[in-house]
Amino acid sequence: MIWIPSLKYFFDQLFSRNIIETNISCIIEMMKYFPAYTTRVGIGEFPTELFDDIGKHLQIVGHEIGVTTNRARRTGWLDTVMLRYAYMINGFDAVGLTKLDVLDDLKEVRNSR
């Protein structure tokens, strides 16, 4: 899948060059966006939660603060088990990871299996 910063620009180019005319549904893929790490609010099970300096790093650099309560969100590694479940329920063709820049300063990045 090619990352296109602006879908409007992409479709403008397709239409202006007469590459496609009317039916564009065949080229649009169902894409789901996930952050590059997992966050939780409140209590509950969180298998990949980080209680160390890496968790603090994700909270600070990723601006993971609750809007209403102004409390730090719980952070952890990307939960790929949850991603698999989301795929089973929703079905999507591509995944876009957001907040990858938050992980730039880390020496090692992990995920659940």
Secondary structure as the mmCIF struct_conf table of DSSP 4:
data_model
#
loop_
_struct_conf.conf_type_id
_struct_conf.id
_struct_conf.beg_label_comp_id
_struct_conf.beg_label_asym_id
_struct_conf.beg_label_seq_id
_struct_conf.end_label_comp_id
_struct_conf.end_label_asym_id
_struct_conf.end_label_seq_id
BEND BEND1 PRO A 5 PRO A 5
HELX_RH_AL_P HELX_RH_AL_P1 LEU A 7 SER A 16
TURN_TY1_P TURN_TY1_P1 ARG A 17 ASN A 18
BEND BEND2 ILE A 19 ILE A 19
BEND BEND3 THR A 22 THR A 22
TURN_TY1_P TURN_TY1_P2 SER A 25 ILE A 27
STRN STRN1 MET A 31 PRO A 35
BEND BEND4 ALA A 36 ALA A 36
STRN STRN2 TYR A 37 ARG A 40
BEND BEND5 GLY A 42 GLY A 44
TURN_TY1_P TURN_TY1_P3 PRO A 47 THR A 48
STRN STRN3 GLU A 49 GLU A 49
BEND BEND6 ASP A 52 ASP A 52
HELX_RH_AL_P HELX_RH_AL_P2 ASP A 53 VAL A 61
TURN_TY1_P TURN_TY1_P4 GLY A 62 HIS A 63
STRN STRN4 ILE A 65 ILE A 65
TURN_TY1_P TURN_TY1_P5 VAL A 67 THR A 69
HELX_LH_PP_P HELX_LH_PP_P1 ARG A 71 ARG A 71
STRN STRN5 ALA A 72 ALA A 72
HELX_LH_PP_P HELX_LH_PP_P2 ARG A 73 ARG A 73
STRN STRN6 ARG A 74 TRP A 77
STRN STRN7 LEU A 78 LEU A 78
HELX_RH_AL_P HELX_RH_AL_P3 THR A 80 ASN A 90
BEND BEND7 ASP A 93 ASP A 93
STRN STRN8 ALA A 94 THR A 98
HELX_RH_3T_P HELX_RH_3T_P1 LEU A 100 LEU A 103
TURN_TY1_P TURN_TY1_P6 ASP A 104 ASP A 105
BEND BEND8 LYS A 107 LYS A 107
STRN STRN9 ASN A 111 ASN A 111
#
